[in-house]
């Protein structure tokens, strides 16, 4: 009978994958809630940001939080 051993590299890889998946879902939900709470004045910009957040895994939500379009900035440019 074969002994049951833990494959540590596989376990580490699976934990990393789970962490990335959880981080992607969490950041996506947070970014979309932030957009809903503080909507941009331009509907096209809002739609484009929502598409980027959803369609570009992890990097779309990170880019949104780095750029973080401000309502005051958008209103002052008009």
C-alpha positions in Angstrom: 0.0 0.0 0.0 1.2 3.4 -0.9 1.9 5.9 1.9 -0.1 9.2 1.9 2.3 12.1 1.5 1.6 15.8 1.1 2.8 17.2 -2.2 4.0 20.5 -0.9 4.6 22.3 -4.2 1.1 21.3 -5.4 -0.5 22.5 -2.1 1.4 25.8 -2.4 0.3 26.2 -6.0 -3.3 25.5 -5.1 -3.3 27.9 -2.2 -1.8 30.6 -4.5 -4.5 30.0 -7.1 -7.2 30.2 -4.5 -5.8 33.4 -3.1 -5.6 35.0 -6.6 -9.2 33.9 -7.3 -10.5 35.2 -4.0 -8.5 38.5 -4.5 -9.9 39.0 -8.0 -13.5 38.4 -6.9 -13.1 40.6 -3.8 -11.5 43.5 -5.7 -14.0 43.3 -8.5 -17.0 43.5 -6.1 -15.4 46.3 -4.1 -14.6 48.3 -7.3 -18.1 47.8 -8.7 -19.7 48.9 -5.3 -17.4 51.9 -5.3 -18.6 52.8 -8.8 -22.2 52.4 -7.7 -21.7 54.5 -4.6 -19.8 57.3 -6.4 -21.0 57.3 -10.0 -19.2 59.2 -12.6 -21.1 61.9 -14.4 -20.3 60.4 -17.8 -22.3 57.2 -18.5 -19.8 56.0 -21.2 -16.9 56.3 -18.8 -18.8 54.4 -16.2 -19.6 51.6 -18.7 -16.0 51.5 -19.9 -14.7 51.2 -16.3 -17.2 48.5 -15.5 -16.2 46.5 -18.6 -12.5 46.9 -17.8 -13.0 45.8 -14.1 -15.0 42.7 -15.1 -13.1 41.7 -18.3 -9.5 42.2 -17.2 -9.0 39.8 -14.3 -7.4 41.4 -11.2 -5.6 44.2 -13.1 -8.8 46.0 -14.1 -9.9 46.4 -10.4 -6.4 47.3 -9.4 -6.2 49.9 -12.2 -9.5 51.4 -11.0 -8.3 51.8 -7.5 -5.0 53.3 -8.6 -6.6 55.8 -11.1 -9.8 56.2 -9.0 -11.7 58.8 -11.1 -13.0 61.4 -8.7 -16.4 63.0 -9.1 -15.0 66.4 -8.1 -12.3 66.2 -10.7 -14.7 65.2 -13.4 -17.1 68.0 -12.5 -14.4 70.6 -12.4 -13.3 69.8 -15.9 -16.7 70.7 -17.4 
